[in-house]
Amino acid sequence: MLPTDQQSNTTLRGKFTLTCPHCGQVTLRNLVECPFCGFRLDILDKVFGAIPVHRGWVNDCLSTFSKRDLRRLSSYLQQMHERFPQSTFVIFTTKTALDKPLLTQAFWLFNRAKICAPTSRLGRNFSVLLLLLPSKMEAAITVGYGLEALFSREELAQILECGREDFVRQEFGLGCLKILRCLNDKMRQASLRVSKKAL
């Protein structure tokens, strides 16, 4: 069981805090525009263009995964959702990140592809997106604000490292599965920590 938004997020002066995905600064405002760097989500709309359609657990726009990979990944993502029902877990493949970091594209896709329910906003958003760029053997992971207090950027980078060797061998399905297994373990550990604090 994951924590509620009141338990899971760092607060400043009793208000919910947001972290800008571009500059990393913390702001109290609704992140329409970052007061520090001027980042706006609609700027990325012009960069990335048409929004890919979200069609379930694995959205393999490039036919990167074999049928076996698709079955294994979909099955594991469903198991994770059953274990953490507040969370939605989604994989997308992409052709190019253009001139932007892959993590920036992941953030844009996370917010535009309707991955989470409309009611899962801010601290109630426990969704996870894994974005794969096969042409550069790279991946990025972004999480909802409800999980940001549990996973730092450094911890998410460590989780991605679990798939690096397989990506180099172009075994993308296996690499993604290892990343998901590591993420599952980290979420289970975080859930146990929160449960102990609640006692």
C-alpha positions in Angstrom: 0.0 0.0 0.0 1.4 3.4 -1.0 1.1 6.5 1.3 -1.6 9.1 0.9 -0.6 12.5 -0.5 -0.5 14.0 3.0 2.1 11.4 4.1 4.2 11.2 1.0 5.1 14.7 0.0 7.4 17.3 1.5 5.6 20.4 2.4 6.7 24.0 2.7 4.6 26.2 5.0 1.9 23.6 5.0 1.4 23.7 1.2 1.9 21.1 -1.4 5.2 21.6 -3.3 6.1 21.0 -6.9 9.5 20.4 -8.5 10.1 21.9 -11.9 11.3 19.1 -14.3 13.5 21.5 -16.2 15.5 23.4 -13.5 14.7 21.2 -10.4 13.6 24.1 -8.3 10.8 23.7 -5.8 7.8 26.0 -6.1 4.5 26.3 -4.2 2.6 27.3 -7.3 0.7 25.1 -9.7 3.3 24.3 -12.3 1.7 26.1 -15.3 4.9 28.2 -15.6 8.0 27.8 -13.4 8.7 31.1 -11.6 12.5 30.3 -11.7 13.2 29.3 -15.3 9.9 30.1 -17.1 9.4 26.4 -18.1 5.9 25.7 -19.5 4.4 22.4 -20.7 2.9 24.0 -23.8 6.4 24.9 -25.1 7.1 21.2 -25.3 3.9 20.6 -27.3 5.5 22.6 -30.1 8.7 20.5 -29.9 7.2 17.0 -29.7 4.1 17.5 -31.8 1.4 14.9 -32.0 0.7 13.0 -28.7 1.1 9.2 -29.0 -2.0 7.3 -28.1 -1.9 5.5 -24.7 -3.2 1.9 -25.3 -2.5 0.0 -22.1 0.5 -1.3 -20.3 3.0 -1.4 -23.2 2.9 1.1 -26.0 5.4 -0.2 -28.5 5.1 2.5 -31.2 8.3 1.1 -33.0 7.6 -2.6 -32.7 10.8 -2.9 -30.6 9.6 -5.8 -28.5 9.0 -9.4 -29.5 5.6 -10.9 -28.8 7.1 -12.8 -25.9 8.5 -9.5 -24.5 5.1 -7.9 -24.8 3.5 -10.7 -22.9 6.1 -10.8 -20.2 6.1 -7.0 -19.7 2.3 -6.6 -19.8 1.9 -9.5 -17.3 4.5 -8.0 -14.9 3.0 -4.5 -15.2 -0.4 -5.9 -14.3 1.1 -7.7 -11.3 2.7 -4.4 -10.1 -0.6 -2.6 -10.5 -2.4 -5.3 -8.5 0.3 -5.0 -5.8 0.1 -1.2 -5.9 -3.4 -0.4 -7.1 -3.0 3.4 -6.7 -0.3 3.3 -9.4 -0.5 3.0 -13.1 2.6 1.6 -14.8 3.2 2.3 -18.5 5.9 1.7 -21.1 6.3 3.8 -24.3 8.9 3.5 -27.0 10.0 6.5 -29.0 12.0 7.2 -32.2 13.7 10.4 -31.2 14.0 12.9 -28.4 15.0 15.6 -30.8 17.2 18.2 -29.1 15.7 17.7 -25.7 16.8 15.3 -22.9 14.8 12.1 -23.0 13.6 12.8 -19.5 12.0 16.0 -20.7 10.1 14.0 -23.3 9.1 11.5 -20.7 7.7 14.4 -18.5 5.8 15.8 -21.5 4.4 12.3 -22.4 3.5 11.6 -18.8 1.3 14.7 -18.7 -0.1 14.6 -22.2 -0.9 11.0 -22.9 -3.6 10.6 -20.2 -1.6 8.0 -18.3 -3.3 8.6 -15.0 -7.0 9.2 -14.1 -8.2 12.8 -14.0 -8.7 12.5 -10.3 -5.1 11.4 -9.7 -3.5 14.8 -9.5 -0.5 16.2 -7.7 0.1 14.2 -4.5 -2.5 11.6 -5.4 -0.6 10.8 -8.6 1.4 7.6 -8.1 1.8 6.7 -11.8 5.1 5.6 -13.4 6.2 6.0 -17.0 9.2 4.2 -18.5 10.2 5.7 -21.9 12.6 3.8 -24.1 14.7 5.2 -27.0 16.0 2.1 -28.7 18.1 4.0 -31.3 20.4 5.3 -28.6 19.9 2.4 -26.2 18.6 4.8 -23.6 15.6 5.0 -21.2 14.0 7.5 -18.9 11.7 7.1 -16.0 9.3 9.7 -14.6 6.9 9.4 -11.6 3.9 11.2 -10.4 4.3 13.8 -7.6 2.9 11.3 -5.1 6.1 9.2 -5.6 8.6 12.0 -5.8 9.1 12.1 -2.1 10.0 8.4 -2.1 12.4 8.5 -5.1 15.0 11.1 -5.8 16.4 11.6 -9.3 19.5 9.8 -8.3 17.5 6.7 -7.1 15.5 6.7 -10.3 18.8 6.8 -12.3 20.1 3.8 -10.3 16.9 1.9 -11.2 17.5 2.6 -14.9 21.1 1.2 -14.5 19.5 -2.3 -14.0 18.7 -2.4 -17.7 21.8 -0.8 -19.2 23.8 -4.0 -20.1 20.8 -5.5 -21.8 20.1 -2.3 -23.8 23.7 -2.4 -25.1 23.0 -5.9 -26.3 19.7 -4.6 -27.8 17.7 -7.0 -25.5 15.3 -4.2 -24.7 12.5 -6.4 -23.3 14.8 -8.0 -20.8 16.3 -4.7 -19.9 12.9 -3.2 -19.2 11.8 -6.2 -17.2 14.9 -5.8 -14.9 14.1 -2.1 -14.5 10.6 -3.0 -13.5 11.7 -5.6 -11.0 14.1 -3.2 -9.4 11.3 -0.5 -9.2 8.9 -3.0 -7.7 11.4 -3.9 -5.0 12.1 -0.2 -4.2 8.4 0.5 -4.0 7.8 -2.4 -1.7 10.6 -1.2 0.6 9.2 2.3 0.5 5.8 1.0 1.3 7.1 -0.9 4.3 8.9 2.2 5.6 5.8 4.3 5.4 3.7 1.6 7.1 6.2 1.5 10.0 6.1 5.3 10.4 2.3 5.1 10.5 2.3 2.7 13.5 
